[in-house]
Amino acid sequence: MPLRSLPLAAFFVLVALVVGCGDDDNDGGGGQADAPSSTKTEKATPPPAASHALTIRMTEYAFDPKDAVAKKGQVTVSAPNDGQIVHELVLLKTDADPANLPKKGDEVDESTSVGELADVEPGATKKATFKLAPGKYAMVCALPGHYENGMYGSLTVK
């Protein structure tokens, strides 16, 4: 064998020894190789806009909390009815005092409503997601007699 081929032959022997070595994991396993690591870069789908959760409990004739606070944006409102009769939660965008809202006839004026959770039966819960801008809102139950009995509150969105 010529002298120049010796380093090349030694290289192939070294490669054969390294590749031919058995399982070094000391786990007594059957020589199962680790999965190759991936260097592929994947583009992630951007997450949806953050949604904030808010629970407003309803009873005869109150909201709990009476004065709620939420962050602007998508707000998921959950309204469990812990009372014995049907209630609803109407959100009105207004700077007015929730105790002195304008009326249309005998009912609260709902012209500034941003949405509602209507007719929540006793023991039931309804949820809805609203896009809320910063500001003040009134929460009311607009079912006959409920607002007049004090079923209102405020929501401040920051």
Order of alpha helices (4+ residues) and beta strands (2+ residues): alpha-beta-beta-beta-beta-beta-beta-beta-beta-beta-beta-beta-beta
